[in-house]
Amino acid sequence: MIEILVLYYSQGGAVRDMAQLIARGVESVNGAKARVRTVPKVSANHEATEPDIPTSGAPYAELADLEACAGLALGSPTRFGNMAAPMKYFLDGTAGLWLKGALIGKPAAVFTSSGSMHGGNETTLISMMLPLLHHGMLITGLPYSEPQLSTTTTGGTPYGASHIGGSMDDRPISDDERKLCIALGKRLAETALKLS
Ligand SMILES: Cc1cc2nc3c(=O)[nH]c(=O)nc-3n(C[C@H](O)[C@H](O)[C@H](O)COP(=O)(O)O)c2cc1C
């Protein structure tokens, strides 16, 4: 049995819901299991601390989760066309793993939720790939053999899964977005199995 780490940050819940769909895609593959983890908020007040255990949702990730996984799905909301600070902060703490080459050769995929259609969800997906490439991970996207990539009128890109929440963040995950989240998790797990 291989484990895929589904690591996300979410403030409003959209990326959290996508993470659950991606985990469902991972677990649709025989021999693959998803480990879902989140990261704590960061605060401008550096004396503020988060509780060790989140009040709801997935547990916080540890570096050991990254080291142990056979593949990684990384999700963050779009913030000014980039990943959110809590995810960047967590990734900035992974230099020890980089020094050891702990993630070299592991497959990875990325996902995001944004308010608007053309407000930077694709740049956010690409921004999340950059540190993973430095770690030597093998990036997997979504191929156009997934029919929803051609039919979606909301999110879903060849760079990874995405959701467009709308200006009030009240749009539910569309059917196409949902299927593409599941397809991404499935593809990641299948790739990890082939590589392991
Ligand atoms: C500080 C901040 C910056 C944001 N920047 C963008 C942006 O550049 N483009 C966009 O489309 N949405 C932007 N949004 C909206 C979020 O990406 C969107 O609400 C997302 O669905 C939130 O995901 P979550 O529910 O998982 O937290 C921003 C939101 C915040 C709070």
The ligand as an SDF file (V2000), in Angstrom:
LIG
                    3D

 31 33  0  0  0  0  0  0  0  0999 V2000
   -5.9130   38.1160    0.4620 C   0  0  0  0  0  0  0  0  0  0  0  0
   -6.6810   37.4570   -0.6340 C   0  0  0  0  0  0  0  0  0  0  0  0
   -6.2200   37.5140   -1.9190 C   0  0  0  0  0  0  0  0  0  0  0  0
   -6.9310   36.9140   -2.9590 C   0  0  0  0  0  0  0  0  0  0  0  0
   -6.4430   36.9910   -4.2250 N   0  0  0  0  0  0  0  0  0  0  0  0
   -7.1570   36.4690   -5.2610 C   0  0  0  0  0  0  0  0  0  0  0  0
   -6.6720   36.5590   -6.5880 C   0  0  0  0  0  0  0  0  0  0  0  0
   -5.5750   37.0350   -6.8680 O   0  0  0  0  0  0  0  0  0  0  0  0
   -7.4570   36.0660   -7.5750 N   0  0  0  0  0  0  0  0  0  0  0  0
   -8.6850   35.4850   -7.3340 C   0  0  0  0  0  0  0  0  0  0  0  0
   -9.3490   35.0910   -8.2860 O   0  0  0  0  0  0  0  0  0  0  0  0
   -9.1300   35.3320   -6.0540 N   0  0  0  0  0  0  0  0  0  0  0  0
   -8.3970   35.8230   -5.0230 C   0  0  0  0  0  0  0  0  0  0  0  0
   -8.8610   35.6770   -3.7300 N   0  0  0  0  0  0  0  0  0  0  0  0
  -10.0680   34.8720   -3.4770 C   0  0  0  0  0  0  0  0  0  0  0  0
   -9.7200   33.4350   -3.0520 C   0  0  0  0  0  0  0  0  0  0  0  0
   -8.7710   32.8460   -3.9060 O   0  0  0  0  0  0  0  0  0  0  0  0
  -10.9740   32.5710   -3.0630 C   0  0  0  0  0  0  0  0  0  0  0  0
  -11.8840   33.1350   -2.1670 O   0  0  0  0  0  0  0  0  0  0  0  0
  -10.7390   31.1020   -2.7310 C   0  0  0  0  0  0  0  0  0  0  0  0
  -11.8320   30.3470   -3.2230 O   0  0  0  0  0  0  0  0  0  0  0  0
  -10.5890   30.8250   -1.2250 C   0  0  0  0  0  0  0  0  0  0  0  0
  -10.3400   29.4370   -0.9920 O   0  0  0  0  0  0  0  0  0  0  0  0
  -10.6740   28.7850    0.4210 P   0  0  0  0  0  0  0  0  0  0  0  0
  -12.1780   28.7790    0.5660 O   0  0  0  0  0  0  0  0  0  0  0  0
  -10.1210   27.3990    0.3700 O   0  0  0  0  0  0  0  0  0  0  0  0
   -9.9730   29.6130    1.4730 O   0  0  0  0  0  0  0  0  0  0  0  0
   -8.1490   36.2420   -2.6860 C   0  0  0  0  0  0  0  0  0  0  0  0
   -8.6100   36.1660   -1.3570 C   0  0  0  0  0  0  0  0  0  0  0  0
   -7.8990   36.7560   -0.3410 C   0  0  0  0  0  0  0  0  0  0  0  0
   -8.4110   36.6790    1.0760 C   0  0  0  0  0  0  0  0  0  0  0  0
  1  2  1  0
  2  3  1  0
  2 30  2  0
  3  4  2  0
  4  5  1  0
  4 28  1  0
  5  6  2  0
  6  7  1  0
  6 13  1  0
  7  8  2  0
  7  9  1  0
  9 10  1  0
 10 11  2  0
 10 12  1  0
 12 13  2  0
 13 14  1  0
 14 15  1  0
 14 28  1  0
 15 16  1  0
 16 17  1  0
 16 18  1  0
 18 19  1  0
 18 20  1  0
 20 21  1  0
 20 22  1  0
 22 23  1  0
 23 24  1  0
 24 25  2  0
 24 26  1  0
 24 27  1  0
 28 29  2  0
 29 30  1  0
 30 31  1  0
M  END
$$$$
